[in-house]
């Protein structure tokens, strides 16, 4: 009888140690952030065309890595509308992310006005606007 009680208590102790070791294990690393989704067009209202058609009708859709400056080639000084998702982007008048025009955090503008329209030459994005 004493042997059975000791075996039972030992089994409980082993179970508790297993539970405690799992509970104390280091948490898994969060998934790596892939970047900010951005869509920009040389047409107002994204050309009033479907999302699928936009790539062939004057729009670009990209995922920009955080804190990397992207110089525009195809649409340098031609952007009229944009849509930023899952982050913040700063838009610049000059190449190499110089002379900031404005920042956009999870928003869109269907028609840039005034000095911002057809003025963007480079873009830099991040999860937050600080540090851009």
N, CA, C and O atoms as a GROMACS GRO file, in nm:
protein
  528
    1UNK      N    1   0.083  -0.119   0.000
    1UNK     CA    2   0.000   0.000   0.000
    1UNK      C    3   0.087   0.125   0.000
    1UNK      O    4   0.057   0.222  -0.070
    2UNK      N    5   0.195   0.123   0.080
    2UNK     CA    6   0.284   0.237   0.088
    2UNK      C    7   0.354   0.262  -0.046
    2UNK      O    8   0.374   0.376  -0.086
    3UNK      N    9   0.391   0.151  -0.116
    3UNK     CA   10   0.454   0.163  -0.246
    3UNK      C   11   0.360   0.228  -0.347
    3UNK      O   12   0.405   0.309  -0.428
    4UNK      N   13   0.233   0.196  -0.345
    4UNK     CA   14   0.134   0.253  -0.435
    4UNK      C   15   0.117   0.401  -0.408
    4UNK      O   16   0.105   0.479  -0.503
    5UNK      N   17   0.115   0.442  -0.285
    5UNK     CA   18   0.100   0.583  -0.249
    5UNK      C   19   0.221   0.663  -0.295
    5UNK      O   20   0.207   0.773  -0.347
    6UNK      N   21   0.340   0.607  -0.277
    6UNK     CA   22   0.463   0.675  -0.321
    6UNK      C   23   0.465   0.686  -0.473
    6UNK      O   24   0.503   0.790  -0.526
    7UNK      N   25   0.425   0.582  -0.542
    7UNK     CA   26   0.420   0.586  -0.689
    7UNK      C   27   0.320   0.691  -0.737
    7UNK      O   28   0.348   0.765  -0.831
    8UNK      N   29   0.206   0.698  -0.671
    8UNK     CA   30   0.104   0.795  -0.706
    8UNK      C   31   0.155   0.938  -0.686
    8UNK      O   32   0.138   1.024  -0.773
    9UNK      N   33   0.218   0.963  -0.572
    9UNK     CA   34   0.273   1.096  -0.542
    9UNK      C   35   0.386   1.132  -0.640
    9UNK      O   36   0.398   1.247  -0.681
   10UNK      N   37   0.466   1.036  -0.676
   10UNK     CA   38   0.574   1.059  -0.772
   10UNK      C   39   0.517   1.094  -0.909
   10UNK      O   40   0.571   1.181  -0.978
   11UNK      N   41   0.409   1.028  -0.948
   11UNK     CA   42   0.345   1.058  -1.076
   11UNK      C   43   0.289   1.200  -1.077
   11UNK      O   44   0.300   1.270  -1.177
   12UNK      N   45   0.230   1.242  -0.966
   12UNK     CA   46   0.179   1.379  -0.956
   12UNK      C   47   0.294   1.478  -0.964
   12UNK      O   48   0.282   1.580  -1.033
   13UNK      N   49   0.404   1.451  -0.895
   13UNK     CA   50   0.520   1.540  -0.897
   13UNK      C   51   0.577   1.554  -1.038
   13UNK      O   52   0.610   1.665  -1.080
   14UNK      N   53   0.588   1.446  -1.110
   14UNK     CA   54   0.638   1.449  -1.248
   14UNK      C   55   0.544   1.532  -1.336
   14UNK      O   56   0.591   1.610  -1.420
   15UNK      N   57   0.414   1.517  -1.318
   15UNK     CA   58   0.317   1.595  -1.395
   15UNK      C   59   0.330   1.743  -1.366
   15UNK      O   60   0.327   1.825  -1.457
   16UNK      N   61   0.344   1.778  -1.239
   16UNK     CA   62   0.360   1.919  -1.201
   16UNK      C   63   0.487   1.979  -1.260
   16UNK      O   64   0.485   2.092  -1.309
   17UNK      N   65   0.595   1.905  -1.257
   17UNK     CA   66   0.721   1.954  -1.315
   17UNK      C   67   0.704   1.977  -1.465
   17UNK      O   68   0.756   2.076  -1.517
   18UNK      N   69   0.633   1.890  -1.534
   18UNK     CA   70   0.609   1.906  -1.677
   18UNK      C   71   0.529   2.032  -1.706
   18UNK      O   72   0.562   2.108  -1.796
   19UNK      N   73   0.423   2.054  -1.628
   19UNK     CA   74   0.338   2.172  -1.646
   19UNK      C   75   0.418   2.298  -1.619
   19UNK      O   76   0.408   2.395  -1.694
   20UNK      N   77   0.497   2.298  -1.513
   20UNK     CA   78   0.576   2.417  -1.477
   20UNK      C   79   0.680   2.445  -1.584
   20UNK      O   80   0.702   2.562  -1.618
   21UNK      N   81   0.745   2.344  -1.638
   21UNK     CA   82   0.848   2.368  -1.740
   21UNK      C   83   0.787   2.422  -1.868
   21UNK      O   84   0.848   2.507  -1.934
   22UNK      N   85   0.669   2.376  -1.906
   22UNK     CA   86   0.601   2.430  -2.025
   22UNK      C   87   0.559   2.574  -2.000
   22UNK      O   88   0.575   2.659  -2.088
   23UNK      N   89   0.505   2.603  -1.882
   23UNK     CA   90   0.459   2.738  -1.850
   23UNK      C   91   0.574   2.837  -1.843
   23UNK      O   92   0.555   2.955  -1.871
   24UNK      N   93   0.691   2.791  -1.807
   24UNK     CA   94   0.806   2.880  -1.792
   24UNK      C   95   0.892   2.888  -1.918
   24UNK      O   96   0.989   2.964  -1.921
   25UNK      N   97   0.858   2.813  -2.019
   25UNK     CA   98   0.936   2.816  -2.144
   25UNK      C   99   0.930   2.955  -2.206
   25UNK      O  100   0.830   3.026  -2.191
   26UNK      N  101   1.035   2.993  -2.274
   26UNK     CA  102   1.039   3.124  -2.340
   26UNK      C  103   0.929   3.131  -2.446
   26UNK      O  104   0.905   3.034  -2.519
   27UNK      N  105   0.861   3.247  -2.455
   27UNK     CA  106   0.756   3.259  -2.556
   27UNK      C  107   0.815   3.257  -2.696
   27UNK      O  108   0.930   3.295  -2.718
   28UNK      N  109   0.736   3.212  -2.789
   28UNK     CA  110   0.781   3.207  -2.928
   28UNK      C  111   0.800   3.350  -2.980
   28UNK      O  112   0.727   3.441  -2.940
   29UNK      N  113   0.895   3.368  -3.067
   29UNK     CA  114   0.918   3.500  -3.126
   29UNK      C  115   0.796   3.540  -3.209
   29UNK      O  116   0.739   3.457  -3.280
   30UNK      N  117   0.757   3.668  -3.198
   30UNK     CA  118   0.646   3.711  -3.282
   30UNK      C  119   0.687   3.706  -3.429
   30UNK      O  120   0.806   3.714  -3.460
   31UNK      N  121   0.592   3.693  -3.519
   31UNK     CA  122   0.628   3.687  -3.661
   31UNK      C  123   0.694   3.817  -3.705
   31UNK      O  124   0.657   3.925  -3.660
   32UNK      N  125   0.792   3.805  -3.793
   32UNK     CA  126   0.864   3.923  -3.842
   32UNK      C  127   0.770   4.008  -3.927
   32UNK      O  128   0.697   3.957  -4.012
   33UNK      N  129   0.772   4.137  -3.902
   33UNK     CA  130   0.690   4.231  -3.978
   33UNK      C  131   0.743   4.238  -4.122
   33UNK      O  132   0.864   4.251  -4.143
   34UNK      N  133   0.655   4.229  -4.218
   34UNK     CA  134   0.695   4.228  -4.358
   34UNK      C  135   0.704   4.367  -4.418
   34UNK      O  136   0.767   4.385  -4.522
   35UNK      N  137   0.640   4.466  -4.356
   35UNK     CA  138   0.647   4.601  -4.409
   35UNK      C  139   0.509   4.664  -4.422
   35UNK      O  140   0.409   4.609  -4.375
   36UNK      N  141   0.506   4.779  -4.485
   36UNK     CA  142   0.384   4.857  -4.504
   36UNK      C  143   0.334   4.840  -4.647
   36UNK      O  144   0.410   4.851  -4.742
   37UNK      N  145   0.204   4.813  -4.658
   37UNK     CA  146   0.143   4.803  -4.791
   37UNK      C  147   0.110   4.944  -4.840
   37UNK      O  148   0.053   5.024  -4.766
   38UNK      N  149   0.146   4.972  -4.962
   38UNK     CA  150   0.116   5.102  -5.020
   38UNK      C  151   0.074   5.084  -5.164
   38UNK      O  152   0.129   5.003  -5.238
   39UNK      N  153  -0.024   5.161  -5.203
   39UNK     CA  154  -0.073   5.164  -5.341
   39UNK      C  155  -0.073   5.310  -5.383
   39UNK      O  156  -0.125   5.394  -5.311
   40UNK      N  157  -0.015   5.340  -5.498
   40UNK     CA  158  -0.014   5.478  -5.546
   40UNK      C  159  -0.041   5.480  -5.696
   40UNK      O  160  -0.003   5.389  -5.770
   41UNK      N  161  -0.108   5.589  -5.738
   41UNK     CA  162  -0.154   5.597  -5.876
   41UNK      C  163  -0.127   5.736  -5.934
   41UNK      O  164  -0.113   5.833  -5.860
   42UNK      N  165  -0.120   5.743  -6.064
   42UNK     CA  166  -0.106   5.873  -6.131
   42UNK      C  167  -0.244   5.927  -6.170
   42UNK      O  168  -0.253   6.024  -6.245
   43UNK      N  169  -0.350   5.864  -6.119
   43UNK     CA  170  -0.488   5.905  -6.146
   43UNK      C  171  -0.559   5.937  -6.016
   43UNK      O  172  -0.528   5.876  -5.914
   44UNK      N  173  -0.652   6.031  -6.016
   44UNK     CA  174  -0.730   6.058  -5.896
   44UNK      C  175  -0.829   5.945  -5.874
   44UNK      O  176  -0.865   5.874  -5.968
   45UNK      N  177  -0.873   5.928  -5.750
   45UNK     CA  178  -0.968   5.822  -5.713
   45UNK      C  179  -0.919   5.685  -5.758
   45UNK      O  180  -1.001   5.597  -5.785
   46UNK      N  181  -0.790   5.666  -5.764
   46UNK     CA  182  -0.731   5.540  -5.811
   46UNK      C  183  -0.784   5.504  -5.949
   46UNK      O  184  -0.792   5.386  -5.984
   47UNK      N  185  -0.819   5.604  -6.026
   47UNK     CA  186  -0.867   5.583  -6.162
   47UNK      C  187  -1.009   5.530  -6.170
   47UNK      O  188  -1.056   5.499  -6.280
   48UNK      N  189  -1.077   5.519  -6.055
   48UNK     CA  190  -1.214   5.464  -6.050
   48UNK      C  191  -1.223   5.332  -6.124
   48UNK      O  192  -1.320   5.305  -6.195
   49UNK      N  193  -1.122   5.251  -6.108
   49UNK     CA  194  -1.120   5.119  -6.170
   49UNK      C  195  -1.105   5.015  -6.061
   49UNK      O  196  -1.074   5.049  -5.947
   50UNK      N  197  -1.127   4.891  -6.094
   50UNK     CA  198  -1.116   4.785  -5.994
   50UNK      C  199  -0.972   4.771  -5.948
   50UNK      O  200  -0.878   4.810  -6.017
   51UNK      N  201  -0.958   4.713  -5.829
   51UNK     CA  202  -0.825   4.694  -5.773
   51UNK      C  203  -0.739   4.608  -5.865
   51UNK      O  204  -0.620   4.636  -5.882
   52UNK      N  205  -0.798   4.505  -5.924
   52UNK     CA  206  -0.723   4.416  -6.014
   52UNK      C  207  -0.673   4.489  -6.138
   52UNK      O  208  -0.563   4.460  -6.186
   53UNK      N  209  -0.752   4.583  -6.191
   53UNK     CA  210  -0.714   4.655  -6.312
   53UNK      C  211  -0.609   4.762  -6.285
   53UNK      O  212  -0.538   4.805  -6.376
   54UNK      N  213  -0.599   4.806  -6.160
   54UNK     CA  214  -0.517   4.924  -6.129
   54UNK      C  215  -0.370   4.908  -6.167
   54UNK      O  216  -0.305   5.006  -6.204
   55UNK      N  217  -0.317   4.787  -6.159
   55UNK     CA  218  -0.175   4.768  -6.189
   55UNK      C  219  -0.142   4.796  -6.335
   55UNK      O  220  -0.032   4.841  -6.367
   56UNK      N  221  -0.237   4.770  -6.424
   56UNK     CA  222  -0.210   4.793  -6.566
   56UNK      C  223  -0.258   4.930  -6.612
   56UNK      O  224  -0.242   4.965  -6.729
   57UNK      N  225  -0.317   5.008  -6.523
   57UNK     CA  226  -0.373   5.137  -6.563
   57UNK      C  227  -0.317   5.252  -6.481
   57UNK      O  228  -0.393   5.341  -6.442
   58UNK      N  229  -0.190   5.253  -6.452
   58UNK     CA  230  -0.130   5.367  -6.386
   58UNK      C  231  -0.122   5.360  -6.235
   58UNK      O  232  -0.113   5.464  -6.170
   59UNK      N  233  -0.126   5.241  -6.178
   59UNK     CA  234  -0.112   5.226  -6.033
   59UNK      C  235  -0.004   5.123  -6.001
   59UNK      O  236   0.023   5.031  -6.078
   60UNK      N  237   0.057   5.141  -5.885
   60UNK     CA  238   0.156   5.046  -5.834
   60UNK      C  239   0.111   5.003  -5.696
   60UNK      O  240   0.059   5.083  -5.619
   61UNK      N  241   0.131   4.877  -5.664
   61UNK     CA  242   0.102   4.825  -5.531
   61UNK      C  243   0.228   4.754  -5.482
   61UNK      O  244   0.280   4.665  -5.548
   62UNK      N  245   0.276   4.795  -5.364
   62UNK     CA  246   0.402   4.740  -5.314
   62UNK      C  247   0.396   4.720  -5.164
   62UNK      O  248   0.308   4.775  -5.097
   63UNK      N  249   0.489   4.644  -5.111
   63UNK     CA  250   0.511   4.630  -4.969
   63UNK      C  251   0.651   4.687  -4.943
   63UNK      O  252   0.751   4.630  -4.985
   64UNK      N  253   0.655   4.800  -4.873
   64UNK     CA  254   0.782   4.868  -4.846
   64UNK      C  255   0.838   4.822  -4.712
   64UNK      O  256   0.768   4.822  -4.611
   65UNK      N  257   0.965   4.782  -4.712
   65UNK     CA  258   1.033   4.747  -4.588
   65UNK      C  259   1.044   4.869  -4.498
   65UNK      O  260   1.053   4.982  -4.546
   66UNK      N  261   1.042   4.844  -4.367
   66UNK     CA  262   1.052   4.953  -4.272
   66UNK      C  263   1.184   5.027  -4.283
   66UNK      O  264   1.291   4.967  -4.295
   67UNK      N  265   1.175   5.159  -4.278
   67UNK     CA  266   1.289   5.252  -4.272
   67UNK      C  267   1.386   5.239  -4.390
   67UNK      O  268   1.505   5.265  -4.376
   68UNK      N  269   1.333   5.200  -4.505
   68UNK     CA  270   1.414   5.193  -4.627
   68UNK      C  271   1.359   5.299  -4.723
   68UNK      O  272   1.238   5.305  -4.747
   69UNK      N  273   1.446   5.381  -4.777
   69UNK     CA  274   1.405   5.485  -4.871
   69UNK      C  275   1.393   5.424  -5.011
   69UNK      O  276   1.485   5.358  -5.060
   70UNK      N  277   1.278   5.448  -5.074
   70UNK     CA  278   1.254   5.400  -5.210
   70UNK      C  279   1.243   5.520  -5.304
   70UNK      O  280   1.154   5.603  -5.290
   71UNK      N  281   1.334   5.528  -5.400
   71UNK     CA  282   1.324   5.630  -5.504
   71UNK      C  283   1.230   5.578  -5.612
   71UNK      O  284   1.243   5.464  -5.657
   72UNK      N  285   1.137   5.663  -5.652
   72UNK     CA  286   1.042   5.623  -5.756
   72UNK      C  287   1.105   5.641  -5.893
   72UNK      O  288   1.172   5.740  -5.919
   73UNK      N  289   1.084   5.545  -5.978
   73UNK     CA  290   1.133   5.558  -6.115
   73UNK      C  291   1.012   5.571  -6.209
   73UNK      O  292   1.001   5.667  -6.285
   74UNK      N  293   0.925   5.473  -6.202
   74UNK     CA  294   0.809   5.469  -6.291
   74UNK      C  295   0.715   5.587  -6.269
   74UNK      O  296   0.658   5.639  -6.365
   75UNK      N  297   0.697   5.631  -6.144
   75UNK     CA  298   0.601   5.737  -6.115
   75UNK      C  299   0.664   5.857  -6.047
   75UNK      O  300   0.598   5.925  -5.969
   76UNK      N  301   0.788   5.885  -6.076
   76UNK     CA  302   0.853   6.003  -6.019
   76UNK      C  303   0.777   6.128  -6.063
   76UNK      O  304   0.754   6.150  -6.182
   77UNK      N  305   0.738   6.210  -5.965
   77UNK     CA  306   0.662   6.334  -5.990
   77UNK      C  307   0.530   6.310  -6.065
   77UNK      O  308   0.490   6.391  -6.148
   78UNK      N  309   0.463   6.197  -6.037
   78UNK     CA  310   0.339   6.168  -6.108
   78UNK      C  311   0.226   6.118  -6.017
   78UNK      O  312   0.115   6.096  -6.065
   79UNK      N  313   0.251   6.100  -5.887
   79UNK     CA  314   0.149   6.042  -5.798
   79UNK      C  315   0.039   6.144  -5.767
   79UNK      O  316   0.066   6.258  -5.728
   80UNK      N  317  -0.084   6.101  -5.786
   80UNK     CA  318  -0.201   6.184  -5.757
   80UNK      C  319  -0.287   6.124  -5.646
   80UNK      O  320  -0.355   6.198  -5.576
   81UNK      N  321  -0.285   5.992  -5.628
   81UNK     CA  322  -0.361   5.929  -5.520
   81UNK      C  323  -0.275   5.818  -5.457
   81UNK      O  324  -0.188   5.760  -5.523
   82UNK      N  325  -0.302   5.790  -5.328
   82UNK     CA  326  -0.226   5.686  -5.258
   82UNK      C  327  -0.313   5.622  -5.151
   82UNK      O  328  -0.417   5.676  -5.113
   83UNK      N  329  -0.268   5.506  -5.103
   83UNK     CA  330  -0.337   5.433  -4.997
   83UNK      C  331  -0.230   5.360  -4.916
   83UNK      O  332  -0.160   5.274  -4.969
   84UNK      N  333  -0.217   5.395  -4.788
   84UNK     CA  334  -0.120   5.334  -4.697
   84UNK      C  335  -0.194   5.242  -4.601
   84UNK      O  336  -0.290   5.284  -4.536
   85UNK      N  337  -0.151   5.116  -4.592
   85UNK     CA  338  -0.212   5.020  -4.501
   85UNK      C  339  -0.104   4.955  -4.416
   85UNK      O  340   0.004   4.922  -4.464
   86UNK      N  341  -0.135   4.935  -4.287
   86UNK     CA  342  -0.049   4.864  -4.193
   86UNK      C  343   0.081   4.939  -4.166
   86UNK      O  344   0.188   4.878  -4.158
   87UNK      N  345   0.072   5.071  -4.151
   87UNK     CA  346   0.191   5.148  -4.117
   87UNK      C  347   0.180   5.294  -4.154
   87UNK      O  348   0.071   5.346  -4.179
   88UNK      N  349   0.294   5.358  -4.157
   88UNK     CA  350   0.305   5.501  -4.188
   88UNK      C  351   0.408   5.520  -4.298
   88UNK      O  352   0.511   5.452  -4.301
   89UNK      N  353   0.380   5.610  -4.389
   89UNK     CA  354   0.476   5.643  -4.496
   89UNK      C  355   0.497   5.793  -4.500
   89UNK      O  356   0.404   5.872  -4.485
   90UNK      N  357   0.622   5.831  -4.522
   90UNK     CA  358   0.657   5.970  -4.547
   90UNK      C  359   0.684   5.984  -4.696
   90UNK      O  360   0.750   5.900  -4.757
   91UNK      N  361   0.632   6.091  -4.752
   91UNK     CA  362   0.646   6.117  -4.896
   91UNK      C  363   0.738   6.238  -4.913
   91UNK      O  364   0.724   6.338  -4.843
   92UNK      N  365   0.832   6.226  -5.005
   92UNK     CA  366   0.937   6.327  -5.020
   92UNK      C  367   0.936   6.388  -5.161
   92UNK      O  368   0.905   6.322  -5.260
   93UNK      N  369   0.972   6.515  -5.164
   93UNK     CA  370   0.979   6.590  -5.290
   93UNK      C  371   1.102   6.553  -5.372
   93UNK      O  372   1.098   6.558  -5.495
   94UNK      N  373   1.210   6.516  -5.305
   94UNK     CA  374   1.337   6.486  -5.373
   94UNK      C  375   1.370   6.337  -5.359
   94UNK      O  376   1.316   6.267  -5.274
   95UNK      N  377   1.459   6.292  -5.443
   95UNK     CA  378   1.511   6.156  -5.434
   95UNK      C  379   1.589   6.138  -5.305
   95UNK      O  380   1.627   6.236  -5.241
   96UNK      N  381   1.611   6.015  -5.266
   96UNK     CA  382   1.687   5.980  -5.145
   96UNK      C  383   1.620   6.031  -5.018
   96UNK      O  384   1.686   6.058  -4.918
   97UNK      N  385   1.487   6.044  -5.022
   97UNK     CA  386   1.405   6.084  -4.907
   97UNK      C  387   1.450   6.216  -4.846
   97UNK      O  388   1.476   6.226  -4.726
   98UNK      N  389   1.458   6.315  -4.931
   98UNK     CA  390   1.492   6.451  -4.889
   98UNK      C  391   1.374   6.543  -4.916
   98UNK      O  392   1.298   6.522  -5.010
   99UNK      N  393   1.359   6.643  -4.832
   99UNK     CA  394   1.251   6.743  -4.842
   99UNK      C  395   1.113   6.678  -4.826
   99UNK      O  396   1.038   6.663  -4.923
  100UNK      N  397   1.082   6.640  -4.702
  100UNK     CA  398   0.955   6.574  -4.673
  100UNK      C  399   0.836   6.663  -4.708
  100UNK      O  400   0.833   6.781  -4.675
  101UNK      N  401   0.739   6.603  -4.776
  101UNK     CA  402   0.615   6.672  -4.809
  101UNK      C  403   0.509   6.650  -4.701
  101UNK      O  404   0.451   6.745  -4.650
  102UNK      N  405   0.485   6.521  -4.665
  102UNK     CA  406   0.385   6.487  -4.564
  102UNK      C  407   0.401   6.341  -4.524
  102UNK      O  408   0.474   6.265  -4.588
  103UNK      N  409   0.331   6.303  -4.415
  103UNK     CA  410   0.326   6.165  -4.369
  103UNK      C  411   0.181   6.118  -4.370
  103UNK      O  412   0.088   6.198  -4.352
  104UNK      N  413   0.162   5.988  -4.390
  104UNK     CA  414   0.029   5.929  -4.390
  104UNK      C  415   0.032   5.800  -4.310
  104UNK      O  416   0.110   5.709  -4.340
  105UNK      N  417  -0.053   5.792  -4.207
  105UNK     CA  418  -0.061   5.672  -4.123
  105UNK      C  419  -0.194   5.602  -4.148
  105UNK      O  420  -0.300   5.655  -4.113
  106UNK      N  421  -0.189   5.484  -4.208
  106UNK     CA  422  -0.310   5.404  -4.235
  106UNK      C  423  -0.422   5.489  -4.294
  106UNK      O  424  -0.533   5.492  -4.241
  107UNK      N  425  -0.393   5.555  -4.402
  107UNK     CA  426  -0.497   5.637  -4.464
  107UNK      C  427  -0.476   5.643  -4.616
  107UNK      O  428  -0.377   5.594  -4.670
  108UNK      N  429  -0.572   5.705  -4.680
  108UNK     CA  430  -0.564   5.722  -4.824
  108UNK      C  431  -0.603   5.864  -4.860
  108UNK      O  432  -0.671   5.934  -4.785
  109UNK      N  433  -0.560   5.905  -4.976
  109UNK     CA  434  -0.601   6.034  -5.032
  109UNK      C  435  -0.630   6.007  -5.179
  109UNK      O  436  -0.543   5.966  -5.255
  110UNK      N  437  -0.753   6.030  -5.217
  110UNK     CA  438  -0.795   6.001  -5.354
  110UNK      C  439  -0.754   6.108  -5.454
  110UNK      O  440  -0.759   6.086  -5.575
  111UNK      N  441  -0.713   6.225  -5.403
  111UNK     CA  442  -0.670   6.333  -5.494
  111UNK      C  443  -0.581   6.429  -5.416
  111UNK      O  444  -0.629   6.510  -5.336
  112UNK      N  445  -0.452   6.419  -5.439
  112UNK     CA  446  -0.359   6.513  -5.376
  112UNK      C  447  -0.380   6.651  -5.437
  112UNK      O  448  -0.399   6.665  -5.558
  113UNK      N  449  -0.375   6.751  -5.353
  113UNK     CA  450  -0.399   6.889  -5.396
  113UNK      C  451  -0.270   6.972  -5.388
  113UNK      O  452  -0.175   6.935  -5.319
  114UNK      N  453  -0.269   7.079  -5.459
  114UNK     CA  454  -0.163   7.180  -5.448
  114UNK      C  455  -0.024   7.125  -5.473
  114UNK      O  456  -0.002   7.049  -5.568
  115UNK      N  457   0.069   7.165  -5.386
  115UNK     CA  458   0.211   7.132  -5.405
  115UNK      C  459   0.241   6.983  -5.392
  115UNK      O  460   0.346   6.938  -5.436
  116UNK      N  461   0.150   6.906  -5.331
  116UNK     CA  462   0.176   6.762  -5.315
  116UNK      C  463   0.144   6.682  -5.441
  116UNK      O  464   0.204   6.577  -5.462
  117UNK      N  465   0.053   6.730  -5.524
  117UNK     CA  466   0.015   6.656  -5.644
  117UNK      C  467   0.130   6.655  -5.745
  117UNK      O  468   0.188   6.758  -5.776
  118UNK      N  469   0.160   6.537  -5.795
  118UNK     CA  470   0.267   6.519  -5.895
  118UNK      C  471   0.402   6.573  -5.846
  118UNK      O  472   0.479   6.627  -5.925
  119UNK      N  473   0.430   6.558  -5.716
  119UNK     CA  474   0.556   6.610  -5.662
  119UNK      C  475   0.640   6.503  -5.593
  119UNK      O  476   0.756   6.529  -5.562
  120UNK      N  477   0.587   6.385  -5.569
  120UNK     CA  478   0.655   6.283  -5.489
  120UNK      C  479   0.762   6.211  -5.572
  120UNK      O  480   0.736   6.161  -5.682
  121UNK      N  481   0.885   6.209  -5.516
  121UNK     CA  482   0.996   6.142  -5.583
  121UNK      C  483   1.051   6.023  -5.505
  121UNK      O  484   1.119   5.938  -5.561
  122UNK      N  485   1.021   6.017  -5.374
  122UNK     CA  486   1.067   5.905  -5.292
  122UNK      C  487   0.974   5.885  -5.174
  122UNK      O  488   0.902   5.976  -5.133
  123UNK      N  489   0.978   5.763  -5.118
  123UNK     CA  490   0.888   5.723  -5.010
  123UNK      C  491   0.966   5.638  -4.910
  123UNK      O  492   1.048   5.555  -4.948
  124UNK      N  493   0.938   5.659  -4.780
  124UNK     CA  494   0.994   5.575  -4.674
  124UNK      C  495   0.880   5.541  -4.578
  124UNK      O  496   0.803   5.629  -4.540
  125UNK      N  497   0.870   5.415  -4.538
  125UNK     CA  498   0.762   5.370  -4.451
  125UNK      C  499   0.816   5.304  -4.325
  125UNK      O  500   0.933   5.265  -4.318
  126UNK      N  501   0.727   5.291  -4.226
  126UNK     CA  502   0.761   5.230  -4.098
  126UNK      C  503   0.631   5.189  -4.029
  126UNK      O  504   0.523   5.230  -4.072
  127UNK      N  505   0.640   5.110  -3.924
  127UNK     CA  506   0.523   5.070  -3.849
  127UNK      C  507   0.459   5.192  -3.781
  127UNK      O  508   0.337   5.196  -3.767
  128UNK      N  509   0.539   5.289  -3.739
  128UNK     CA  510   0.490   5.414  -3.682
  128UNK      C  511   0.557   5.530  -3.755
  128UNK      O  512   0.655   5.511  -3.827
  129UNK      N  513   0.502   5.650  -3.737
  129UNK     CA  514   0.557   5.766  -3.809
  129UNK      C  515   0.688   5.817  -3.749
  129UNK      O  516   0.769   5.877  -3.819
  130UNK      N  517   0.709   5.794  -3.620
  130UNK     CA  518   0.834   5.841  -3.559
  130UNK      C  519   0.954   5.776  -3.626
  130UNK      O  520   0.952   5.657  -3.655
  131UNK      N  521   1.054   5.852  -3.650
  131UNK     CA  522   1.177   5.800  -3.707
  131UNK      C  523   1.181   5.798  -3.858
  131UNK      O  524   1.276   5.746  -3.917
  132UNK      N  525   1.082   5.854  -3.922
  132UNK     CA  526   1.084   5.860  -4.070
  132UNK      C  527   1.147   5.990  -4.116
  132UNK      O  528   1.158   6.014  -4.236
   0.00000   0.00000   0.00000
